[in-house]
Amino acid sequence: MAPRLQLEKAAWRWAETVRPEEVSQEHIETAYRIWLEPCIRGVCRRNCKGNPNCLVGIGEHIWLGEIDENSFHNIDDPNCERRKKNSFVGLTNLGATCYVNTFLQVWFLNLELRQALYLCPSTCSDYVLGDGIQEEKDYEPQTICEHLQYLFALLQNSNRRYIDPSGFVKALGLDTGQQQDAQEFSKLFMSLLEDTLSKQKNPDVRNIVQQQFCGEYAYVTVCNQCGRESKLLSKFYELELNIQGHKQLTDCISEFLKEEKLEGDNRYFCENCQSKQNATRKIRLLSLPCTLNLQLMRFVFDRQTGHKKKLNTYIGFSEILDMEPYVEHKAEPSKSQTRKPKCGKGTHCSRNAYMLVYRLQTQEKPNTAVQVPAFLQELVDRDNSKFEEWCIEMAEMRKQSVDKGKAKHEEVKELYQRLPAGAEPYEFVSLEWLQKWLDESTPTKPIDNHACLCSHDKLHPDKISIMKRISEYAADIFYSRYGGGPRLTVKALCKECVVERCRVLRLKNQLNEDYKTVNNLLKAAVKGNDGFWVGKSSLRSWRQLALEQLDEQDGDAEQSNGKMNGSTLNKDESKEERKEEEELNFNEDILCPHGELCISENERRLVSKEAWSKLQQYFPKAPEFPSYKECCSQCKILEREGEENEALHKMIANEQKTSLPNLFQDKNRPCLSNWPEDTDVLYIVSQFFVEEWRKFVRKPTRCSPVSSVGNSALLCPHGGLMFTFASMTKEDSKLIALIWPSEWQMIQKLFVVDHVIKIMRIEVGDVNPSETQYISEPKLCPECREGLLCQQQRDLREYTQATIYVHKVVDNKKVMKDSAPELNVSSSETEEDKEEAKPDGEKDPDFNQSNGGTKRQKISHQNYIAYQKQVIRRSMRHRKVRGEKALLVSANQTLKELKIQIMHAFSVAPFDQNLSIDGKILSDDCATLGTLGVIPESVILLKADEPIADYAAMDDVMQVCMPEEGFKGTGLLGH
């Protein structure tokens, strides 16, 4: 037996022989486990389960002995945030902004660019008064140049180890949680900066971007026939180098500058020869900028996925790059290495570097360091003052935490030795509170013992495992210093709970014997009127019901007593969730809704008086029904009425079926598109009425009869018809049912007709043959018909998680072969199969199905539109065929997002997809499906331009999975 069960059994073993009325104070203290021996520290290494006298392992170990004062606080030394002498200032990574921080540091270290930015006029002059900077408000840069000025000044003279660039990032509108292409950011920002500085009057400021970063090369084409050389000059701010297949930077540069042969269909038209000739084309570097940016093209486009992939190829590069051979174009391509190149002194190898920045060595360095302008230095000084104040504040908080910790250390050392109660007066205190008192990370709150109280506002015996028995001396100090309550002395031991628990335990022990006794008593026949009615379901499960009831009264003691000090007290997770009823009561299964004995004798049986007496010991509150007890009189009346109603329903259904046989069997029905010759009038009812009526006729005992035709659903609020003659022959034909005149006469006798709707055929004109016209009564309401059509179109374009179908075509033929597993594919099962049938007897708002008087239904345009939507969904369903892909889409989804779904379903890249619907080409990737006319159940045709190459075997590739938005919507594209 597990230790906790042994402890539980020992605490209550006396209850097996002691009657509830014989419980003494000794028994009560035994139940509260006061008899258990306290544990000795060092001997007991962890807390004993369920022992209120064990005060070991509750968190005291961190306080006993010498303690490092740094453990009294969680505040880092503020001096660690201080910039070290002769070191650079860092930038905080705001999430995924490392690419921004990298370029800020690169641009800051460009002294010429920094100097030029310092010379830019600033609105900070409005912020500075005669006595200095206004103290009541913080400085907020207004332009990109001002942001750079302030950041560069802080990077230069701040006392902080790192600074926060969030103002700059926010001004650009960048998403701090999204990793972006660093190369694209560099290009866009330098373009933005160049455009911003172009408005400056100072030429040293206006032209700084070109002076520092702009070089020039020429596209040179040489005719092989006449040797004529043609040049096209171009400026550049960076060189984009292909790294695929290369291991050294010099190889990448050589490939960038290598000659290209123009032959065959790609021949060059020579103006000198006046004809197409073979030629060579190359790039010739004419001048290099002071700062050379080399972009390593690590990201390549994958046609299969429609995303970029990163090349993790090692590239070797040196700290000093000799570009003179390349300017003269004398270099030849070198052989690529197959392994990671060996890197000597002054050289590096990287598989992640995506940009290399080189400074021109021949450029003379400034004689003096760049000086921060006075207005910026004043801002830096103010920020440094705030930083110093913060350091002082943090140091003071550290000191206060240490002082509190030392005081708490002394308190714990003093009180912990006096916690054990021994033979002296004692009290109980919550274990949770003691643990929090010993927890240095949280402030101690007032004592709260309410969670362990019983219904008598005393200490619950089953909560003893979450309590600790401490000395009255320690309890007095705790309550005087921290307050709280209620105080639980020896008088708080609850005799009522112990007595009840004793009774429950005795019943538990007796249950098995009583179960056998009751079974034997049930075998005997009941004599005379001495028996009692008991539900058969209750009899089958009475032992389980009794055990659950006793367990509830027992308070789940076994679970609560099995907890260990320091563990979290969770609810019992081993039992199933309770049913909606608060409790399962015995013999309530034969109660009728009126609280009397039910009329069905199949659900109950008679038991003897002796058996009932035994059952009553466990279920004293169970409803009691002697054998002479009459059944519920109300239920008897309702039963008779129900039998009469069933007979009436069968009679009505049989009469209506006989009167309208063709309508019931859906035979010999008229059709508007092929008007019958033998009549000039046809009547109209809603198809919903016909379907509900057929349900009743098929199952009259399960459904209520349909009493009203309910034609108001086909009319608008003005009483006009909502359908044209043409629509009733096509899309609206599923909403209506046509009735022969003879059938209409019978319908008027059998049902309440709220509105008569009919279509009449008339001959117009004197010529032969005359013109045939069709007139409805009531007439069409054009305004409401127009509104209905608009609403239907809106509904078709405002959907979520609807199904569409995609067919792949080759040579204008549909492909009937599966090419890839489907993603987001819905079942081909129709909605009729998925819809749940209405519960029997459920009433429809458009039909009065009660047996009483007929009430006129309100004409609701909203209800009619809802009815229209239901039937529209049924009429437009598309049956999925073999080889067709079904996708779940939404109206606000873009065409680009749909193409990504199609890519996964058909393995066709988005740029190779040609999509069309009903002959219309779908080409606007940014447009939503709703605006493109893609509605639920639409069929889209897909034609692929070309087969897709397999890139799965590409070496050193890591796929970037998210669709790329780039810098769309940011300030970088605002210029």
Secondary structure by P-SEA (a helix, b strand, c coil): ccaaaaaaaaacccccccccccccaaaaaaaacccbbbbbccccccccccccccccccccccccccccccccccccccccccccccbbbbbbccccaaaaaaaaaaaaaaaaaaaaaaacccccccccccccccccbbbbbccaaaaaaaaaaaacccccccccaaaaaaaacccccccccaaaaaaaaaaaaaaaaccccccccccccccccbbbbbbbbbbcccbbbbbbbbbbcbbbbbccccccaaaaaaaaabbbbbccccccccccccbbbbbbbbbbbcccccbbbbbcccbbbbccccbbbbbbbbbbbcccccccccccccccccccccccccccccccccccccbbbbcccccccccccccccaaaaaaaaaaaaaaaaaaaaaaaaaaaaaaaaaaaaaaaaaaaaacccccccbbbbbaaaaaaaaccccccccccccccccccccccccccccbbbbcaaaaaaaaaccccccccccccccaaaaaaaaaaaaaaaaaaaaaaaaaaaaacccccccbbbbbccccccaaaaaaaaaaaaacaaaaaaaccccccccccccccccccccccccccccccccccccccccccccccaaaaaaaaaaccccccccccccccaaaaaaaaaaaaaaaaaaaaaaaaaaacccccccccccccccccccccbbbbbbaaaaaaaaaaaacccccccccccccccccccccccccccccccccccccbbbbcaaaaaaaaaccccccccbbbbbbbcccccbbbbbbccccccaaaaaaaaaaaaaaaacccbbbbbbbbbcccccccccccccccccccccccccccccccccccccccccccbbbbbcccaaaaaaaaaaaaaaaabbbbcccbbbbbbcccccaaaaaaaaaaacccccccbbbbcccccccccccccccccccccbbbbbbbcbbbbbccccccccccccccccccccccccc
